Amino acid sequence: MIKVTLKKSLIGTLPAQKATAQSLGLTKIGKSIVLEENAAVAGKIKVLSHLVTVETVEKA
């Protein structure tokens, strides 16, 4: 499991980056979401790598 947190604003980003953030559920700065780690999520995180932080969390 990984925890993804939006750290920077989406203002001024490309429309594709905004859509990717919305598909992950990241709408506001500081919002976090815990996701399963897979190839699709890894690709989305790569697109937003300059806007998010990623942490590994244990499955509860």
Distance bins in CASP14 RR format, pairs under 12 A and 6 or more apart:
PFRMAT RR
TARGET T0000
AUTHOR 0000-0000-0000
RMODE 2
METHOD distances of the structure
MODEL  1
1 33 0 0 0 0 0 1 0 0 0 0 0
1 34 1 0 1 0 0 0 0 0 0 0 0
1 35 1 0 0 1 0 0 0 0 0 0 0
1 36 1 0 0 1 0 0 0 0 0 0 0
1 37 1 0 0 1 0 0 0 0 0 0 0
1 38 0 0 0 0 0 1 0 0 0 0 0
1 41 0 0 0 0 0 1 0 0 0 0 0
1 54 0 0 0 0 0 1 0 0 0 0 0
1 55 0 0 0 0 1 0 0 0 0 0 0
1 56 1 0 0 1 0 0 0 0 0 0 0
1 57 1 0 1 0 0 0 0 0 0 0 0
1 58 1 0 0 1 0 0 0 0 0 0 0
1 59 1 0 1 0 0 0 0 0 0 0 0
1 60 0 0 0 0 1 0 0 0 0 0 0
2 24 0 0 0 0 0 1 0 0 0 0 0
2 32 0 0 0 0 0 1 0 0 0 0 0
2 33 0 0 0 0 1 0 0 0 0 0 0
2 34 1 0 0 1 0 0 0 0 0 0 0
2 35 1 0 1 0 0 0 0 0 0 0 0
2 36 0 0 0 0 1 0 0 0 0 0 0
2 37 1 0 1 0 0 0 0 0 0 0 0
2 38 0 0 0 0 1 0 0 0 0 0 0
2 41 1 0 0 1 0 0 0 0 0 0 0
2 42 0 0 0 0 1 0 0 0 0 0 0
2 44 0 0 0 0 0 1 0 0 0 0 0
2 45 1 0 0 1 0 0 0 0 0 0 0
2 52 0 0 0 0 0 1 0 0 0 0 0
2 53 0 0 0 0 0 1 0 0 0 0 0
2 54 1 0 1 0 0 0 0 0 0 0 0
2 55 1 0 0 1 0 0 0 0 0 0 0
2 56 1 0 1 0 0 0 0 0 0 0 0
2 57 1 0 0 1 0 0 0 0 0 0 0
2 58 0 0 0 0 0 1 0 0 0 0 0
2 59 0 0 0 0 0 1 0 0 0 0 0
3 24 0 0 0 0 0 1 0 0 0 0 0
3 26 0 0 0 0 0 1 0 0 0 0 0
3 30 0 0 0 0 0 1 0 0 0 0 0
3 31 0 0 0 0 0 1 0 0 0 0 0
3 32 1 0 1 0 0 0 0 0 0 0 0
3 33 1 0 0 1 0 0 0 0 0 0 0
3 34 1 0 1 0 0 0 0 0 0 0 0
3 35 1 0 0 1 0 0 0 0 0 0 0
3 36 0 0 0 0 0 1 0 0 0 0 0
3 37 0 0 0 0 0 1 0 0 0 0 0
3 41 0 0 0 0 0 1 0 0 0 0 0
3 45 0 0 0 0 0 1 0 0 0 0 0
3 52 0 0 0 0 0 1 0 0 0 0 0
3 53 0 0 0 0 1 0 0 0 0 0 0
3 54 1 0 0 1 0 0 0 0 0 0 0
3 55 1 0 1 0 0 0 0 0 0 0 0
3 56 1 0 0 1 0 0 0 0 0 0 0
3 57 1 0 1 0 0 0 0 0 0 0 0
3 58 0 0 0 0 0 1 0 0 0 0 0
3 59 0 0 0 0 0 1 0 0 0 0 0
3 60 0 0 0 0 0 1 0 0 0 0 0
4 20 0 0 0 0 0 1 0 0 0 0 0
4 21 0 0 0 0 1 0 0 0 0 0 0
4 23 0 0 0 0 0 1 0 0 0 0 0
4 24 1 0 0 1 0 0 0 0 0 0 0
4 25 0 0 0 0 1 0 0 0 0 0 0
4 26 1 0 0 1 0 0 0 0 0 0 0
4 30 0 0 0 0 0 1 0 0 0 0 0
4 31 0 0 0 0 1 0 0 0 0 0 0
4 32 1 0 0 1 0 0 0 0 0 0 0
4 33 1 0 1 0 0 0 0 0 0 0 0
4 34 1 0 0 1 0 0 0 0 0 0 0
4 35 1 0 0 1 0 0 0 0 0 0 0
4 36 0 0 0 0 0 1 0 0 0 0 0
4 37 0 0 0 0 0 1 0 0 0 0 0
4 41 0 0 0 0 1 0 0 0 0 0 0
4 42 0 0 0 0 0 1 0 0 0 0 0
4 43 0 0 0 0 0 1 0 0 0 0 0
4 44 0 0 0 0 1 0 0 0 0 0 0
4 45 1 0 0 1 0 0 0 0 0 0 0
4 46 0 0 0 0 0 1 0 0 0 0 0
4 47 0 0 0 0 0 1 0 0 0 0 0
4 48 0 0 0 0 1 0 0 0 0 0 0
4 49 0 0 0 0 0 1 0 0 0 0 0
4 51 0 0 0 0 1 0 0 0 0 0 0
4 52 1 0 1 0 0 0 0 0 0 0 0
4 53 1 0 0 1 0 0 0 0 0 0 0
4 54 1 0 1 0 0 0 0 0 0 0 0
4 55 0 0 0 0 1 0 0 0 0 0 0
4 56 0 0 0 0 0 1 0 0 0 0 0
4 57 0 0 0 0 0 1 0 0 0 0 0
5 21 0 0 0 0 0 1 0 0 0 0 0
5 24 0 0 0 0 0 1 0 0 0 0 0
5 25 0 0 0 0 0 1 0 0 0 0 0
5 26 1 0 0 1 0 0 0 0 0 0 0
5 28 0 0 0 0 0 1 0 0 0 0 0
5 29 0 0 0 0 1 0 0 0 0 0 0
5 30 1 0 1 0 0 0 0 0 0 0 0
5 31 1 0 0 1 0 0 0 0 0 0 0
5 32 1 0 1 0 0 0 0 0 0 0 0
5 33 0 0 0 0 1 0 0 0 0 0 0
5 34 0 0 0 0 0 1 0 0 0 0 0
5 35 0 0 0 0 0 1 0 0 0 0 0
5 45 0 0 0 0 0 1 0 0 0 0 0
5 48 0 0 0 0 0 1 0 0 0 0 0
5 51 0 0 0 0 1 0 0 0 0 0 0
5 52 1 0 0 1 0 0 0 0 0 0 0
5 53 1 0 1 0 0 0 0 0 0 0 0
5 54 1 0 0 1 0 0 0 0 0 0 0
5 55 1 0 0 1 0 0 0 0 0 0 0
5 57 0 0 0 0 0 1 0 0 0 0 0
6 13 0 0 0 0 0 1 0 0 0 0 0
6 17 0 0 0 0 0 1 0 0 0 0 0
6 18 0 0 0 0 0 1 0 0 0 0 0
6 20 0 0 0 0 0 1 0 0 0 0 0
6 21 1 0 0 1 0 0 0 0 0 0 0
6 22 0 0 0 0 0 1 0 0 0 0 0
6 24 0 0 0 0 1 0 0 0 0 0 0
6 25 0 0 0 0 1 0 0 0 0 0 0
6 26 1 0 1 0 0 0 0 0 0 0 0
6 27 1 0 0 1 0 0 0 0 0 0 0
6 28 1 0 0 1 0 0 0 0 0 0 0
6 29 1 0 1 0 0 0 0 0 0 0 0
6 30 1 0 1 0 0 0 0 0 0 0 0
6 31 1 0 1 0 0 0 0 0 0 0 0
6 32 1 0 0 1 0 0 0 0 0 0 0
6 33 0 0 0 0 1 0 0 0 0 0 0
6 45 0 0 0 0 0 1 0 0 0 0 0
6 48 1 0 0 1 0 0 0 0 0 0 0
6 49 0 0 0 0 0 1 0 0 0 0 0
6 50 0 0 0 0 0 1 0 0 0 0 0
6 51 1 0 0 1 0 0 0 0 0 0 0
6 52 1 0 1 0 0 0 0 0 0 0 0
6 53 0 0 0 0 1 0 0 0 0 0 0
6 54 0 0 0 0 0 1 0 0 0 0 0
7 21 0 0 0 0 0 1 0 0 0 0 0
7 26 0 0 0 0 1 0 0 0 0 0 0
7 28 0 0 0 0 0 1 0 0 0 0 0
7 29 1 0 0 1 0 0 0 0 0 0 0
7 30 1 0 0 1 0 0 0 0 0 0 0
7 31 0 0 0 0 0 1 0 0 0 0 0
7 32 0 0 0 0 0 1 0 0 0 0 0
7 48 0 0 0 0 1 0 0 0 0 0 0
7 49 0 0 0 0 0 1 0 0 0 0 0
7 50 0 0 0 0 1 0 0 0 0 0 0
7 51 1 0 0 1 0 0 0 0 0 0 0
7 52 1 0 0 1 0 0 0 0 0 0 0
7 53 1 0 1 0 0 0 0 0 0 0 0
7 54 0 0 0 0 0 1 0 0 0 0 0
7 55 0 0 0 0 0 1 0 0 0 0 0
8 17 0 0 0 0 0 1 0 0 0 0 0
8 21 0 0 0 0 0 1 0 0 0 0 0
8 26 0 0 0 0 0 1 0 0 0 0 0
8 28 0 0 0 0 0 1 0 0 0 0 0
8 29 1 0 0 1 0 0 0 0 0 0 0
8 30 0 0 0 0 1 0 0 0 0 0 0
8 48 0 0 0 0 1 0 0 0 0 0 0
8 49 0 0 0 0 0 1 0 0 0 0 0
8 50 1 0 0 1 0 0 0 0 0 0 0
8 51 1 0 1 0 0 0 0 0 0 0 0
8 52 0 0 0 0 1 0 0 0 0 0 0
8 53 0 0 0 0 1 0 0 0 0 0 0
9 17 0 0 0 0 0 1 0 0 0 0 0
9 18 0 0 0 0 0 1 0 0 0 0 0
9 21 0 0 0 0 0 1 0 0 0 0 0
9 26 0 0 0 0 0 1 0 0 0 0 0
9 27 0 0 0 0 0 1 0 0 0 0 0
9 28 0 0 0 0 1 0 0 0 0 0 0
9 29 1 0 0 1 0 0 0 0 0 0 0
9 30 0 0 0 0 0 1 0 0 0 0 0
9 31 0 0 0 0 0 1 0 0 0 0 0
9 50 0 0 0 0 0 1 0 0 0 0 0
9 51 0 0 0 0 1 0 0 0 0 0 0
9 52 0 0 0 0 0 1 0 0 0 0 0
10 16 0 0 0 0 0 1 0 0 0 0 0
10 17 1 0 0 1 0 0 0 0 0 0 0
10 18 1 0 1 0 0 0 0 0 0 0 0
10 19 0 0 0 0 0 1 0 0 0 0 0
10 20 0 0 0 0 1 0 0 0 0 0 0
10 21 1 0 1 0 0 0 0 0 0 0 0
10 22 0 0 0 0 1 0 0 0 0 0 0
10 24 0 0 0 0 0 1 0 0 0 0 0
10 25 0 0 0 0 0 1 0 0 0 0 0
10 26 0 0 0 0 1 0 0 0 0 0 0
10 27 0 0 0 0 1 0 0 0 0 0 0
10 28 0 0 0 0 1 0 0 0 0 0 0
10 29 0 0 0 0 1 0 0 0 0 0 0
10 30 0 0 0 0 0 1 0 0 0 0 0
10 31 0 0 0 0 0 1 0 0 0 0 0
10 48 0 0 0 0 1 0 0 0 0 0 0
10 50 0 0 0 0 0 1 0 0 0 0 0
10 51 1 0 0 1 0 0 0 0 0 0 0
10 52 0 0 0 0 0 1 0 0 0 0 0
11 17 0 0 0 0 0 1 0 0 0 0 0
11 18 0 0 0 0 1 0 0 0 0 0 0
11 21 0 0 0 0 0 1 0 0 0 0 0
11 28 0 0 0 0 0 1 0 0 0 0 0
11 29 0 0 0 0 0 1 0 0 0 0 0
11 51 0 0 0 0 0 1 0 0 0 0 0
12 18 0 0 0 0 1 0 0 0 0 0 0
12 51 0 0 0 0 0 1 0 0 0 0 0
13 19 0 0 0 0 1 0 0 0 0 0 0
13 20 0 0 0 0 1 0 0 0 0 0 0
13 21 0 0 0 0 1 0 0 0 0 0 0
13 22 0 0 0 0 0 1 0 0 0 0 0
13 26 0 0 0 0 0 1 0 0 0 0 0
13 47 0 0 0 0 1 0 0 0 0 0 0
13 48 0 0 0 0 1 0 0 0 0 0 0
13 50 0 0 0 0 1 0 0 0 0 0 0
13 51 1 0 0 1 0 0 0 0 0 0 0
13 52 0 0 0 0 0 1 0 0 0 0 0
14 20 0 0 0 0 1 0 0 0 0 0 0
14 21 0 0 0 0 0 1 0 0 0 0 0
14 47 0 0 0 0 1 0 0 0 0 0 0
14 48 0 0 0 0 0 1 0 0 0 0 0
14 50 0 0 0 0 0 1 0 0 0 0 0
14 51 0 0 0 0 0 1 0 0 0 0 0
15 21 0 0 0 0 0 1 0 0 0 0 0
15 22 0 0 0 0 0 1 0 0 0 0 0
15 47 0 0 0 0 0 1 0 0 0 0 0
16 22 0 0 0 0 0 1 0 0 0 0 0
16 23 0 0 0 0 0 1 0 0 0 0 0
16 44 0 0 0 0 0 1 0 0 0 0 0
16 47 1 0 0 1 0 0 0 0 0 0 0
16 48 0 0 0 0 0 1 0 0 0 0 0
17 23 0 0 0 0 0 1 0 0 0 0 0
17 24 0 0 0 0 0 1 0 0 0 0 0
17 26 0 0 0 0 0 1 0 0 0 0 0
17 44 0 0 0 0 1 0 0 0 0 0 0
17 45 0 0 0 0 0 1 0 0 0 0 0
17 46 0 0 0 0 0 1 0 0 0 0 0
17 47 1 0 0 1 0 0 0 0 0 0 0
17 48 1 0 0 1 0 0 0 0 0 0 0
17 49 0 0 0 0 0 1 0 0 0 0 0
17 50 0 0 0 0 1 0 0 0 0 0 0
17 51 1 0 0 1 0 0 0 0 0 0 0
17 52 0 0 0 0 0 1 0 0 0 0 0
18 24 0 0 0 0 0 1 0 0 0 0 0
18 25 0 0 0 0 0 1 0 0 0 0 0
18 26 0 0 0 0 1 0 0 0 0 0 0
18 27 0 0 0 0 1 0 0 0 0 0 0
18 47 0 0 0 0 0 1 0 0 0 0 0
18 48 0 0 0 0 1 0 0 0 0 0 0
18 51 0 0 0 0 0 1 0 0 0 0 0
19 25 0 0 0 0 0 1 0 0 0 0 0
19 26 0 0 0 0 0 1 0 0 0 0 0
19 27 0 0 0 0 0 1 0 0 0 0 0
19 44 0 0 0 0 1 0 0 0 0 0 0
19 47 0 0 0 0 1 0 0 0 0 0 0
19 48 0 0 0 0 0 1 0 0 0 0 0
20 26 0 0 0 0 1 0 0 0 0 0 0
20 40 0 0 0 0 0 1 0 0 0 0 0
20 41 0 0 0 0 0 1 0 0 0 0 0
20 43 0 0 0 0 1 0 0 0 0 0 0
20 44 1 0 1 0 0 0 0 0 0 0 0
20 45 0 0 0 0 1 0 0 0 0 0 0
20 46 0 0 0 0 1 0 0 0 0 0 0
20 47 1 0 1 0 0 0 0 0 0 0 0
20 48 1 0 1 0 0 0 0 0 0 0 0
20 49 0 0 0 0 0 1 0 0 0 0 0
20 51 0 0 0 0 1 0 0 0 0 0 0
20 52 0 0 0 0 0 1 0 0 0 0 0
21 27 1 0 0 1 0 0 0 0 0 0 0
21 28 0 0 0 0 0 1 0 0 0 0 0
21 29 0 0 0 0 0 1 0 0 0 0 0
21 30 0 0 0 0 0 1 0 0 0 0 0
21 31 0 0 0 0 1 0 0 0 0 0 0
21 33 0 0 0 0 0 1 0 0 0 0 0
21 44 0 0 0 0 1 0 0 0 0 0 0
21 45 0 0 0 0 0 1 0 0 0 0 0
21 47 0 0 0 0 1 0 0 0 0 0 0
21 48 1 0 1 0 0 0 0 0 0 0 0
21 49 0 0 0 0 0 1 0 0 0 0 0
21 50 0 0 0 0 0 1 0 0 0 0 0
21 51 1 0 0 1 0 0 0 0 0 0 0
21 52 0 0 0 0 1 0 0 0 0 0 0
22 28 0 0 0 0 0 1 0 0 0 0 0
22 31 0 0 0 0 0 1 0 0 0 0 0
22 33 0 0 0 0 0 1 0 0 0 0 0
22 44 0 0 0 0 0 1 0 0 0 0 0
22 48 0 0 0 0 0 1 0 0 0 0 0
23 33 0 0 0 0 0 1 0 0 0 0 0
23 35 0 0 0 0 0 1 0 0 0 0 0
23 40 0 0 0 0 1 0 0 0 0 0 0
23 41 0 0 0 0 1 0 0 0 0 0 0
23 43 0 0 0 0 0 1 0 0 0 0 0
23 44 1 0 0 1 0 0 0 0 0 0 0
23 45 0 0 0 0 0 1 0 0 0 0 0
23 47 0 0 0 0 0 1 0 0 0 0 0
23 48 0 0 0 0 0 1 0 0 0 0 0
24 31 0 0 0 0 1 0 0 0 0 0 0
24 32 0 0 0 0 0 1 0 0 0 0 0
24 33 1 0 0 1 0 0 0 0 0 0 0
24 34 0 0 0 0 0 1 0 0 0 0 0
24 35 1 0 0 1 0 0 0 0 0 0 0
24 40 0 0 0 0 0 1 0 0 0 0 0
24 41 1 0 0 1 0 0 0 0 0 0 0
24 42 0 0 0 0 0 1 0 0 0 0 0
24 43 0 0 0 0 0 1 0 0 0 0 0
24 44 1 0 1 0 0 0 0 0 0 0 0
24 45 0 0 0 0 1 0 0 0 0 0 0
24 46 0 0 0 0 0 1 0 0 0 0 0
24 47 0 0 0 0 1 0 0 0 0 0 0
24 48 1 0 0 1 0 0 0 0 0 0 0
24 51 0 0 0 0 0 1 0 0 0 0 0
24 52 0 0 0 0 1 0 0 0 0 0 0
24 54 0 0 0 0 0 1 0 0 0 0 0
25 31 1 0 0 1 0 0 0 0 0 0 0
25 32 0 0 0 0 1 0 0 0 0 0 0
25 33 1 0 1 0 0 0 0 0 0 0 0
25 34 0 0 0 0 0 1 0 0 0 0 0
25 35 0 0 0 0 1 0 0 0 0 0 0
25 41 0 0 0 0 0 1 0 0 0 0 0
25 44 0 0 0 0 0 1 0 0 0 0 0
25 48 0 0 0 0 0 1 0 0 0 0 0
25 52 0 0 0 0 0 1 0 0 0 0 0
26 32 0 0 0 0 1 0 0 0 0 0 0
26 33 1 0 0 1 0 0 0 0 0 0 0
26 35 0 0 0 0 0 1 0 0 0 0 0
26 41 0 0 0 0 0 1 0 0 0 0 0
26 44 0 0 0 0 1 0 0 0 0 0 0
26 45 0 0 0 0 0 1 0 0 0 0 0
26 47 0 0 0 0 0 1 0 0 0 0 0
26 48 1 0 0 1 0 0 0 0 0 0 0
26 51 0 0 0 0 1 0 0 0 0 0 0
26 52 1 0 0 1 0 0 0 0 0 0 0
26 53 0 0 0 0 0 1 0 0 0 0 0
26 54 0 0 0 0 0 1 0 0 0 0 0
27 33 0 0 0 0 0 1 0 0 0 0 0
29 51 0 0 0 0 1 0 0 0 0 0 0
29 52 0 0 0 0 0 1 0 0 0 0 0
29 53 0 0 0 0 0 1 0 0 0 0 0
30 51 0 0 0 0 0 1 0 0 0 0 0
30 52 0 0 0 0 1 0 0 0 0 0 0
30 53 0 0 0 0 1 0 0 0 0 0 0
31 51 0 0 0 0 0 1 0 0 0 0 0
31 52 0 0 0 0 0 1 0 0 0 0 0
31 53 0 0 0 0 0 1 0 0 0 0 0
32 52 0 0 0 0 1 0 0 0 0 0 0
32 53 0 0 0 0 1 0 0 0 0 0 0
32 54 0 0 0 0 0 1 0 0 0 0 0
32 55 0 0 0 0 1 0 0 0 0 0 0
32 57 0 0 0 0 1 0 0 0 0 0 0
33 41 0 0 0 0 0 1 0 0 0 0 0
33 44 0 0 0 0 0 1 0 0 0 0 0
33 45 0 0 0 0 0 1 0 0 0 0 0
33 48 0 0 0 0 0 1 0 0 0 0 0
33 52 0 0 0 0 1 0 0 0 0 0 0
33 54 0 0 0 0 0 1 0 0 0 0 0
33 55 0 0 0 0 0 1 0 0 0 0 0
33 57 0 0 0 0 0 1 0 0 0 0 0
34 41 0 0 0 0 0 1 0 0 0 0 0
34 54 0 0 0 0 0 1 0 0 0 0 0
34 55 0 0 0 0 1 0 0 0 0 0 0
34 56 0 0 0 0 0 1 0 0 0 0 0
34 57 1 0 0 1 0 0 0 0 0 0 0
34 58 0 0 0 0 0 1 0 0 0 0 0
34 59 0 0 0 0 1 0 0 0 0 0 0
34 60 0 0 0 0 1 0 0 0 0 0 0
35 41 1 0 1 0 0 0 0 0 0 0 0
35 42 0 0 0 0 1 0 0 0 0 0 0
35 43 0 0 0 0 0 1 0 0 0 0 0
35 44 0 0 0 0 1 0 0 0 0 0 0
35 45 0 0 0 0 1 0 0 0 0 0 0
35 52 0 0 0 0 0 1 0 0 0 0 0
35 54 0 0 0 0 1 0 0 0 0 0 0
35 55 0 0 0 0 0 1 0 0 0 0 0
35 56 0 0 0 0 0 1 0 0 0 0 0
35 57 0 0 0 0 1 0 0 0 0 0 0
35 59 0 0 0 0 0 1 0 0 0 0 0
36 42 0 0 0 0 0 1 0 0 0 0 0
36 57 0 0 0 0 0 1 0 0 0 0 0
36 59 0 0 0 0 1 0 0 0 0 0 0
37 43 0 0 0 0 0 1 0 0 0 0 0
37 44 0 0 0 0 0 1 0 0 0 0 0
37 45 0 0 0 0 1 0 0 0 0 0 0
37 54 0 0 0 0 1 0 0 0 0 0 0
37 55 0 0 0 0 0 1 0 0 0 0 0
37 56 0 0 0 0 1 0 0 0 0 0 0
37 57 0 0 0 0 0 1 0 0 0 0 0
37 59 0 0 0 0 0 1 0 0 0 0 0
38 44 0 0 0 0 0 1 0 0 0 0 0
38 45 0 0 0 0 0 1 0 0 0 0 0
39 45 0 0 0 0 0 1 0 0 0 0 0
39 46 0 0 0 0 0 1 0 0 0 0 0
40 46 0 0 0 0 0 1 0 0 0 0 0
40 47 0 0 0 0 0 1 0 0 0 0 0
41 47 0 0 0 0 0 1 0 0 0 0 0
41 48 0 0 0 0 0 1 0 0 0 0 0
41 52 0 0 0 0 0 1 0 0 0 0 0
41 54 0 0 0 0 1 0 0 0 0 0 0
42 48 0 0 0 0 0 1 0 0 0 0 0
42 49 0 0 0 0 0 1 0 0 0 0 0
42 54 0 0 0 0 1 0 0 0 0 0 0
43 49 0 0 0 0 1 0 0 0 0 0 0
43 52 0 0 0 0 0 1 0 0 0 0 0
43 54 0 0 0 0 0 1 0 0 0 0 0
44 51 0 0 0 0 0 1 0 0 0 0 0
44 52 0 0 0 0 1 0 0 0 0 0 0
44 54 0 0 0 0 0 1 0 0 0 0 0
45 51 0 0 0 0 1 0 0 0 0 0 0
45 52 1 0 0 1 0 0 0 0 0 0 0
45 53 0 0 0 0 1 0 0 0 0 0 0
45 54 1 0 1 0 0 0 0 0 0 0 0
45 55 0 0 0 0 0 1 0 0 0 0 0
46 52 0 0 0 0 0 1 0 0 0 0 0
46 54 0 0 0 0 0 1 0 0 0 0 0
48 54 0 0 0 0 1 0 0 0 0 0 0
END
